[in-house]
Amino acid sequence: MKLGQIHKECQRKLAKAIQETYSDADAIINESFQEYYSQGRPPQYYQPTDTLEGAKNVESPNISGDTASVKVGYEGEQISYNTGSFDGGEVLAATMTGTYGVLGNPDYDENAFEKIKDKVKENFAKEFS
């Protein structure tokens, strides 16, 4: 195999691993919201706002030749608590630390990021082993 062919094959594998990671990360972030709400669900008379789901930030992968990246996480700028008393950063901080009497599972974000890191390793190992 010529050097140019090896280079093209590596680019193809990189793109495939990033695309798979993007897909996996999107699903993991979606699942993380369910994990958050799985613990300490409010009493039935209170309807959760599901505000947290607006913080999802999973951008399409950027793939260009020998480089590729994907941005995955939570971004508070898109959300605020409906009373206007908390901005998005404060909402995320409260959910991730369990402060201000929030009722969800504060480990949702760390668990999601660990799962995403595992998927990155798995996807790249599958392509480049």
N, C-alpha and C positions, 0 to 999 in steps of 0.2 A: 504494500500500500504506500502510495506517495505521500509526502508531507502535506501537500494541499488537500488530499483526500482525508487524511487524519484530522486536519484542522476543521474541515467541513463537518465531519462526523462529530467532533467535539462540540461544535456550535449547535448541531441538531440535538445532541443529548442535553446540552445546557438548556436549550429552549424547552425541551420536553419536561425536564425536571422542574423548571420554574413554572410551567403551565400546570403541572400536577400539584405543585405546592400552593399555587394560587387557588385552585379548586378546593384542595383540602383545607386550606386556611379559612376560606369563606365558610365552609361547612362547620368548622370548629368554632369560629366566632359566633355563628348562629346558634350552635349548641350551647355556647357559654351563657347566653341569655336565659336559656331554659335551666341551666345549672344554677344561675343566680336566683331565679324565682322558685327553685325546687326546695329551698329551705326557708322556713319562716314566712310562708305565704300569709298575707294579711287576712283578718277575719272576713267572712263572706260579705258583710255589708260594705266593705271597702273594695273598690275596684282599682286594681293596679293601673297606673298610667302607661306602663310599658315604655316610659321615656328613655330608659337605658338603651333600647334597641336602636334608637336614633343615633347613638354614638358609634355605631359600626363604621369602620373605615378600612375597607379592603379594596385597594386600587388595582386595576388591571396591570398585569406585568409589563415592565419595560424591557424589551429584548432587542439588543442591537449587536449583531456580530458576536464578539467575544465577551460581552457583558450582559447581565440580566439582573433585574431586581423586582421585588414586589413589596408593596407597603401594606402592612396588616396591623390592625389594632383598634383602639377606641379613641375617638376624638370628641372632646367636650364642646367644641365650638358650635356644633349643630343642635345642641340640646339645652334646655333649661327646665327647671321644675315649674310646673304650671302656676304656681303662686307668684313666680317671678322673684322669689326670695333667694334662689340659688342659681348661679350660672352653671354652665356645663361642666367646667372644671371642678366646681364644688360638688356637683352631683356625682361625677365619677369618683372623686376622692372619697365621698361618703360611702358609695357602694363598695369601693375597694378596701375600705378600712372598717366598715361596719359602724361608723359613727353617726350621729344625729338620729339615732333610733331607726335606721334602715333595717328592713326585715329580711333581706336576701342573704345569700351565701357570698361573703366577701372574697372567697378564694377563686371565684369564677375566672378572673382575668389571669392570675398566675397559672391556674390549671390549663387554660386555653393556650398560653404562651409555651408551656412545657410540651403540650401536645403538638403544637406547630413546629417547635424545634425538633421533636422526634420525627415528624413527617418530612422536614427538610432533609434530615440525615437519611431517612429511608428512601426518599425519592432520588437523591443524588447517588446514594450507594447502588441503587437499582440500575441507574444509567451508566455509572462510571466504575463498576466493579469488574 
